[in-house]
Amino acid sequence: MTENRKPEIEVARCTGCGRCVAACPGRLLTLEVVAYRKHAVLVKPRECDGCLACLTACPVRAIY
């Protein structure tokens, strides 16, 4: 991820654990429920600076 790149979340792989949400310094991620399943969502992509905190916090590598 570079300065211009934003994290992409692979919904099928995301377990909804919330570690990326907790790791994001700007609180730009949240968990959403779709069809009774939680997954992470980047809610403020314009404010994301690409710090990689969410990527390194994800235990299942659902963020790239």
C-alpha atoms as one frame of an Amber mdcrd trajectory, in Angstrom:
protein
   0.000   0.000   0.000   1.419   3.391  -0.938   0.297   6.865   0.042  -2.339
   6.857  -2.711  -3.516   3.316  -2.020  -6.211   2.514   0.490  -6.660  -0.839
   2.208  -8.869  -3.320   0.422 -10.801  -5.782   2.575 -11.539  -9.253   1.259
 -14.996  -9.729   2.782 -15.073 -13.493   2.231 -11.863 -13.885   4.213 -12.591
 -11.355   6.996 -13.672 -12.993  10.262 -14.993  -9.801  11.869 -12.564 -10.036
  14.784 -12.179  -6.237  14.998  -8.390  -6.161  15.347  -8.035  -3.861  12.351
 -10.678  -1.532  13.792  -8.782  -1.332  17.086  -5.432  -0.823  15.328  -6.537
   2.059  13.080  -5.206   5.304  14.614  -7.767   7.414  12.762 -10.710   5.140
  13.630 -11.538   4.887   9.932 -12.629   1.247  10.006 -15.768  -0.261  11.467
 -17.479  -3.634  11.564 -20.664  -4.144   9.569 -23.109  -7.013   9.683 -24.302
  -8.430   6.370 -26.374 -11.597   6.267 -25.649 -12.335   9.949 -21.874 -12.092
   9.391 -19.507  -9.331  10.536 -16.763  -7.896   8.354 -14.561  -4.810   8.374
 -15.367  -1.746   6.262 -13.276   1.352   5.563 -15.836   4.079   6.286 -13.670
   7.150   5.668 -11.360   6.269   2.754 -10.431   9.894   2.010  -8.957  10.291
   5.486  -6.840   7.122   5.262  -3.119   7.841   4.977  -2.086   4.248   4.253
  -0.255   3.689   7.554  -0.620  -0.142   7.282  -1.694  -0.582  10.922  -4.863
  -2.416   9.857  -2.966  -4.652   7.472  -0.452  -5.766  10.092  -3.193  -6.270
  12.718  -5.261  -8.638  10.570  -4.577 -12.250  11.660  -6.165 -13.802   8.545
  -4.636 -11.478   5.936  -8.012 -10.249   4.716  -6.624  -6.739   4.138  -4.297
  -5.911   1.259
